[in-house]
Amino acid sequence: MKRKIILKGKLVTLRPLSLKDAPNFCRWLSDPELTEFLTRWRHFGPPSLSEERNWIKKNKEISHDANFSIDAADGAHIGSVSLKNIDRLDKNAEFGIFIGDKKYWGQGCGTEAGRLIINYGFKKLKLRLIYLRYIAFNIRGEKSYKKLGFKPAGRIRRLLELDGFFHDQCWMDLLKEEFYNTIKR
């Protein structure tokens, strides 16, 4: 069983996923504006409540992922953030974030949630590198990732098919020392 980890900031608190979060995730994953850049959900559609609850239950046992729900300072559940595919040997993991409640967009909640989990990855998990990937036309995401200190790492051309068109997948990464140099400024 995983230890209950809670990460607190001024704007958000990161806490373990809960079955009570499932209805929010199902609602958010049914919104085309929210899933525009989430290729899995564009292909397969939103999960049922039962599927989402099962995913949350299974997630509690996965040791190579650190998934958190994001709660705003007012207590509202607004999204999730994760470090996936944690590789303890090579000391790296994949970053992912999703702010589902649109009224919290542009308020710094995603940036703070990102900083909290990145700091957790580097300090507690002893990672040396965190990377991410995104579909090339996700300009808002790219700006957000750069704000966290991620740097372009590569591009795979026409890798992802959406709505009959192929799109590039971009990669970014962040080294531990770069992150701590960025936040000291």
DRENGUNU-859638 format. One record per residue: residue in one letter; x, y, z of N, C-alpha, C, CB in turn. Coordinates in steps of 0.05 Angstrom, whole numbers. Glycine has a CB too. Example, Ala and Ser with C-alpha at 12.3 -4.5 7.8 and 13.67 -1.06 7.14 Angstrom:
// DRENGUNU-859638
(node a,(264,-114,156),(246,-90,156),(264,-66,156),(226,-89,181));
(node s,(257,-45,142),(273,-21,143),(258,1,157),(282,-12,114));
//
This chain:
// DRENGUNU-859638
(node m,(17,-24,0),(0,0,0),(18,25,0),(-19,0,25));
(node k,(10,44,-17),(26,69,-18),(21,86,6),(18,84,-44));
(node r,(42,101,14),(40,120,36),(24,144,26),(69,128,46));
(node k,(9,156,44),(-8,179,36),(10,204,37),(-32,183,56));
(node i,(14,215,13),(32,239,10),(14,262,2),(54,234,-12));
(node i,(18,285,16),(4,309,10),(25,331,7),(-17,317,33));
(node l,(23,346,-15),(41,368,-21),(25,394,-21),(56,364,-49));
(node k,(33,414,-5),(18,438,-2),(33,462,-13),(10,443,27));
(node g,(18,479,-27),(28,505,-36),(9,526,-26),(31,506,-67));
(node k,(12,551,-37),(-6,573,-29),(-33,571,-44),(7,600,-35));
(node l,(-31,563,-70),(-55,562,-87),(-68,535,-88),(-48,571,-115));
(node v,(-52,513,-85),(-62,486,-89),(-51,467,-68),(-56,476,-117));
(node t,(-65,445,-65),(-56,422,-49),(-57,398,-67),(-73,418,-23));
(node l,(-35,382,-68),(-35,357,-82),(-40,335,-62),(-8,353,-98));
(node r,(-59,318,-68),(-66,296,-50),(-71,271,-66),(-92,303,-34));
(node p,(-71,248,-53),(-76,223,-68),(-103,224,-82),(-75,199,-49));
(node l,(-104,210,-105),(-130,207,-119),(-150,193,-101),(-126,191,-145));
(node s,(-175,200,-104),(-196,189,-87),(-219,180,-106),(-206,209,-66));
(node l,(-234,160,-97),(-257,152,-113),(-277,174,-116),(-270,127,-100));
(node k,(-278,193,-97),(-297,215,-99),(-290,234,-122),(-297,231,-73));
(node d,(-265,232,-133),(-256,248,-155),(-267,238,-182),(-226,249,-156));
(node a,(-275,213,-183),(-283,200,-208),(-305,216,-223),(-293,172,-202));
(node p,(-326,225,-211),(-346,240,-226),(-335,265,-240),(-369,248,-208));
(node n,(-317,280,-226),(-305,303,-238),(-289,295,-263),(-288,318,-218));
(node f,(-272,275,-260),(-256,266,-283),(-273,258,-306),(-237,243,-275));
(node c,(-295,243,-301),(-313,235,-323),(-325,259,-336),(-335,216,-312));
(node r,(-334,278,-321),(-346,303,-332),(-326,318,-349),(-358,321,-310));
(node w,(-302,322,-338),(-281,336,-352),(-273,322,-378),(-257,341,-334));
(node l,(-270,296,-376),(-261,281,-400),(-283,278,-421),(-251,253,-391));
(node s,(-307,288,-415),(-329,289,-435),(-329,315,-450),(-355,284,-421));
(node d,(-313,335,-441),(-313,361,-453),(-291,363,-475),(-307,383,-431));
(node p,(-300,366,-500),(-281,367,-522),(-259,389,-519),(-295,372,-548));
(node e,(-266,411,-507),(-246,432,-503),(-224,423,-484),(-259,458,-492));
(node l,(-231,407,-464),(-211,397,-445),(-195,374,-456),(-225,389,-420));
(node t,(-206,359,-474),(-192,335,-485),(-179,341,-512),(-211,312,-487));
(node e,(-179,366,-520),(-167,372,-547),(-139,362,-550),(-168,402,-551));
(node f,(-123,363,-528),(-95,355,-530),(-90,328,-517),(-78,376,-517));
(node l,(-110,314,-509),(-108,288,-496),(-115,266,-517),(-125,285,-470));
(node t,(-95,257,-531),(-101,240,-554),(-116,214,-547),(-75,233,-568));
(node r,(-110,203,-524),(-124,178,-515),(-154,182,-514),(-113,169,-488));
(node w,(-162,204,-502),(-191,209,-498),(-204,217,-524),(-195,230,-477));
(node r,(-189,229,-542),(-200,236,-569),(-206,211,-585),(-180,254,-584));
(node h,(-189,190,-581),(-193,165,-596),(-215,147,-584),(-167,150,-598));
(node f,(-215,145,-557),(-232,126,-544),(-256,137,-530),(-216,110,-525));
(node g,(-258,163,-527),(-280,175,-513),(-276,174,-483),(-306,161,-520));
(node p,(-294,188,-469),(-290,190,-440),(-296,163,-426),(-309,211,-428));
(node p,(-283,159,-402),(-288,135,-387),(-316,136,-374),(-267,130,-366));
(node s,(-327,112,-369),(-352,111,-353),(-343,116,-324),(-367,84,-357));
(node l,(-363,121,-307),(-357,125,-278),(-344,100,-267),(-383,132,-263));
(node s,(-354,77,-275),(-343,52,-265),(-314,48,-274),(-360,28,-275));
(node e,(-309,54,-299),(-281,52,-310),(-262,71,-295),(-280,58,-340));
(node e,(-271,95,-290),(-254,115,-276),(-249,106,-248),(-267,143,-277));
(node r,(-269,96,-234),(-265,87,-207),(-246,63,-206),(-292,78,-194));
(node n,(-248,45,-225),(-230,22,-227),(-201,32,-232),(-238,3,-249));
(node w,(-198,52,-249),(-171,62,-254),(-159,74,-229),(-172,84,-277));
(node i,(-175,89,-214),(-165,101,-189),(-157,80,-169),(-187,120,-177));
(node k,(-174,59,-167),(-167,37,-148),(-141,23,-156),(-190,16,-148));
(node k,(-138,17,-182),(-114,4,-192),(-89,22,-188),(-116,-3,-221));
(node n,(-93,48,-191),(-71,67,-189),(-58,66,-162),(-80,95,-195));
(node k,(-73,61,-141),(-63,61,-114),(-41,39,-110),(-85,56,-94));
(node e,(-41,19,-128),(-22,-3,-125),(2,0,-145),(-36,-29,-130));
(node i,(2,20,-162),(23,23,-182),(47,38,-169),(13,38,-207));
(node s,(70,25,-168),(93,38,-155),(109,55,-174),(110,16,-143));
(node h,(105,53,-200),(121,68,-219),(106,94,-228),(128,51,-243));
(node d,(85,101,-215),(70,126,-221),(64,140,-195),(44,120,-236));
(node a,(66,167,-195),(58,183,-173),(36,202,-183),(82,199,-160));
(node n,(11,195,-179),(-11,211,-189),(-25,225,-165),(-32,193,-203));
(node f,(-30,251,-169),(-43,267,-148),(-67,282,-159),(-23,287,-136));
(node s,(-87,285,-143),(-109,304,-149),(-100,331,-140),(-136,295,-135));
(node i,(-109,351,-155),(-103,379,-148),(-128,391,-136),(-93,395,-173));
(node d,(-125,402,-112),(-147,417,-99),(-138,446,-97),(-154,406,-71));
(node a,(-156,465,-104),(-150,493,-101),(-151,501,-72),(-171,511,-118));
(node a,(-142,525,-65),(-142,535,-38),(-170,535,-25),(-130,563,-37));
(node d,(-190,538,-42),(-218,538,-32),(-229,510,-28),(-236,554,-51));
(node g,(-212,489,-33),(-221,462,-29),(-232,448,-53),(-241,461,-7));
(node a,(-236,462,-75),(-248,451,-99),(-227,432,-113),(-257,473,-119));
(node h,(-237,409,-121),(-220,391,-137),(-219,402,-165),(-231,361,-137));
(node i,(-195,408,-176),(-193,421,-202),(-178,406,-223),(-181,448,-198));
(node g,(-165,384,-216),(-150,369,-236),(-131,348,-225),(-134,388,-253));
(node s,(-111,342,-240),(-91,322,-231),(-64,328,-243),(-100,293,-240));
(node v,(-44,318,-229),(-16,321,-238),(-1,295,-232),(-2,346,-225));
(node s,(18,288,-248),(31,262,-244),(60,261,-253),(15,240,-257));
(node l,(74,242,-241),(99,233,-251),(94,204,-258),(123,237,-230));
(node k,(96,197,-283),(90,170,-293),(116,156,-301),(69,170,-316));
(node n,(114,129,-303),(137,113,-313),(162,120,-298),(141,118,-343));
(node i,(160,122,-271),(184,129,-255),(204,107,-258),(176,133,-225));
(node d,(228,115,-267),(250,96,-271),(271,102,-250),(263,99,-300));
(node r,(271,85,-229),(289,89,-206),(318,83,-213),(280,73,-182));
(node l,(322,66,-233),(350,60,-241),(362,83,-256),(350,34,-259));
(node d,(348,93,-276),(359,116,-292),(351,143,-281),(350,113,-321));
(node k,(334,142,-260),(326,167,-245),(312,187,-263),(351,180,-233));
(node n,(291,178,-276),(275,197,-292),(245,189,-290),(284,197,-321));
(node a,(228,207,-299),(199,203,-299),(186,222,-319),(187,207,-271));
(node e,(162,215,-327),(146,231,-346),(126,248,-331),(133,214,-367));
(node f,(126,274,-336),(107,293,-324),(81,295,-340),(121,321,-322));
(node g,(59,298,-325),(34,303,-338),(16,320,-320),(19,277,-345));
(node i,(0,338,-331),(-17,355,-315),(-43,360,-330),(-4,382,-308));
(node f,(-65,363,-315),(-92,367,-327),(-108,384,-308),(-106,340,-332));
(node i,(-114,408,-316),(-132,426,-300),(-159,423,-314),(-122,456,-299));
(node g,(-177,410,-301),(-204,404,-312),(-224,426,-307),(-214,378,-302));
(node d,(-222,439,-285),(-241,460,-278),(-232,486,-291),(-244,464,-247));
(node k,(-246,494,-312),(-237,517,-329),(-236,544,-313),(-256,520,-352));
(node k,(-252,546,-292),(-251,572,-278),(-225,576,-263),(-274,574,-258));
(node y,(-208,555,-262),(-181,558,-249),(-159,561,-270),(-176,534,-231));
(node w,(-166,562,-295),(-146,566,-316),(-134,594,-313),(-158,562,-344));
(node g,(-109,597,-318),(-96,623,-318),(-93,636,-291),(-111,641,-336));
(node q,(-95,621,-270),(-93,633,-243),(-68,623,-228),(-117,625,-226));
(node g,(-51,609,-242),(-26,600,-230),(-28,573,-215),(-17,620,-211));
(node c,(-51,561,-215),(-55,535,-201),(-39,513,-215),(-84,528,-201));
(node g,(-39,512,-241),(-24,491,-255),(6,495,-252),(-31,492,-285));
(node t,(15,520,-252),(44,525,-249),(53,516,-221),(50,555,-252));
(node e,(37,523,-201),(44,515,-173),(43,485,-170),(26,529,-153));
(node a,(22,472,-181),(20,443,-179),(44,430,-193),(-6,433,-192));
(node g,(52,441,-216),(75,430,-230),(101,433,-214),(79,445,-257));
(node r,(105,456,-202),(129,460,-185),(129,442,-161),(130,489,-176));
(node l,(106,438,-149),(105,420,-126),(113,391,-133),(77,420,-114));
(node i,(102,381,-155),(108,353,-161),(136,350,-173),(87,342,-182));
(node i,(146,370,-187),(173,369,-197),(193,369,-174),(179,393,-217));
(node n,(188,387,-155),(205,388,-131),(204,361,-116),(196,411,-112));
(node y,(180,349,-113),(177,323,-101),(194,302,-117),(147,315,-100));
(node g,(192,303,-143),(207,283,-159),(237,285,-156),(200,287,-188));
(node f,(247,310,-155),(276,314,-153),(286,309,-124),(283,341,-162));
(node k,(271,319,-104),(280,317,-76),(274,289,-64),(268,339,-60));
(node k,(249,281,-65),(241,257,-51),(246,231,-67),(211,258,-44));
(node l,(241,233,-93),(245,209,-110),(273,207,-121),(225,209,-133));
(node k,(289,228,-116),(317,229,-125),(321,226,-155),(333,207,-111));
(node l,(301,238,-170),(303,238,-199),(325,258,-208),(276,244,-213));
(node r,(336,254,-232),(355,273,-243),(343,286,-268),(381,259,-250));
(node l,(322,274,-279),(309,284,-304),(279,279,-304),(322,271,-329));
(node i,(264,299,-312),(235,296,-316),(230,305,-344),(219,312,-294));
(node y,(214,290,-358),(208,296,-386),(178,296,-391),(222,276,-405));
(node l,(170,307,-413),(141,307,-421),(139,306,-451),(127,331,-410));
(node r,(116,300,-461),(110,301,-489),(83,314,-493),(111,273,-502));
(node y,(80,327,-516),(54,340,-522),(51,343,-552),(53,368,-508));
(node i,(26,346,-560),(20,349,-588),(27,378,-597),(-11,343,-594));
(node a,(40,380,-620),(53,405,-628),(35,430,-627),(64,402,-655));
(node f,(9,427,-632),(-8,451,-633),(-18,459,-605),(-32,446,-651));
(node n,(-8,446,-584),(-16,454,-556),(2,477,-547),(-13,429,-537));
(node i,(-3,500,-558),(14,524,-552),(11,533,-523),(6,547,-571));
(node r,(-13,532,-512),(-17,539,-484),(-1,521,-465),(-47,539,-476));
(node g,(-2,495,-471),(14,476,-456),(44,481,-458),(8,447,-465));
(node e,(53,486,-482),(82,491,-486),(91,515,-469),(88,496,-516));
(node k,(75,537,-469),(82,560,-453),(83,554,-423),(62,583,-458));
(node s,(64,538,-415),(63,529,-386),(88,513,-379),(37,513,-381));
(node y,(95,494,-397),(118,477,-391),(144,494,-390),(121,455,-412));
(node k,(147,513,-408),(170,530,-408),(172,546,-382),(170,549,-432));
(node k,(148,555,-372),(147,570,-347),(158,553,-324),(118,579,-341));
(node l,(155,527,-325),(165,509,-305),(195,503,-308),(149,483,-305));
(node g,(206,511,-331),(234,507,-336),(241,485,-356),(247,500,-311));
(node f,(220,472,-367),(225,451,-387),(238,463,-412),(199,436,-394));
(node k,(255,448,-425),(269,457,-449),(261,438,-472),(300,457,-445));
(node p,(260,448,-497),(254,430,-520),(275,408,-522),(254,446,-546));
(node a,(266,383,-527),(284,360,-528),(282,345,-554),(279,342,-504));
(node g,(262,350,-569),(259,336,-595),(231,337,-605),(268,308,-592));
(node r,(228,326,-629),(202,326,-642),(200,302,-660),(197,353,-659));
(node i,(178,288,-659),(173,266,-678),(151,275,-697),(165,239,-662));
(node r,(158,276,-722),(140,287,-742),(117,268,-748),(155,294,-767));
(node r,(93,280,-750),(69,266,-758),(65,239,-743),(70,261,-788));
(node l,(69,239,-717),(66,214,-702),(37,209,-693),(83,216,-677));
(node l,(22,230,-688),(-5,227,-677),(-27,234,-697),(-8,244,-652));
(node e,(-46,217,-699),(-69,221,-717),(-93,231,-701),(-76,196,-734));
(node l,(-103,254,-709),(-128,265,-697),(-146,275,-719),(-121,287,-676));
(node d,(-170,267,-719),(-190,277,-737),(-181,276,-766),(-197,305,-730));
(node g,(-166,254,-773),(-158,251,-801),(-132,265,-809),(-179,259,-819));
(node f,(-119,279,-790),(-95,293,-795),(-73,283,-777),(-98,324,-792));
(node f,(-48,283,-787),(-26,275,-771),(-11,299,-759),(-6,257,-787));
(node h,(-3,297,-734),(10,319,-720),(36,310,-708),(-9,330,-699));
(node d,(54,329,-705),(80,323,-692),(76,320,-662),(100,346,-698));
(node q,(93,303,-650),(94,302,-621),(120,315,-612),(92,272,-611));
(node c,(119,333,-593),(142,347,-583),(149,336,-556),(137,378,-582));
(node w,(175,337,-550),(186,328,-524),(200,351,-511),(205,303,-528));
(node m,(198,352,-485),(213,372,-469),(224,357,-445),(195,396,-460));
(node d,(246,368,-434),(257,355,-410),(268,377,-391),(279,335,-417));
(node l,(273,368,-367),(282,386,-346),(301,371,-328),(258,398,-330));
(node l,(325,381,-326),(345,369,-308),(342,381,-280),(374,373,-319));
(node k,(349,365,-260),(346,374,-232),(360,402,-228),(359,354,-213));
(node e,(385,404,-237),(399,429,-232),(387,453,-247),(429,426,-240));
(node e,(375,448,-270),(361,470,-284),(337,480,-269),(353,460,-312));
(node f,(322,461,-257),(298,468,-242),(305,486,-218),(283,443,-232));
(node y,(325,478,-203),(332,493,-179),(345,520,-186),(350,477,-162));
(node n,(359,521,-209),(370,547,-218),(347,566,-227),(390,542,-242));
(node t,(326,554,-240),(303,570,-249),(288,582,-226),(285,553,-266));
(node i,(283,567,-205),(266,577,-183),(281,596,-164),(254,554,-168));
(node k,(308,597,-166),(323,615,-149),(322,643,-159),(352,606,-148));
(node r,(316,647,-185),(315,674,-196),(292,690,-185),(312,673,-226));
//
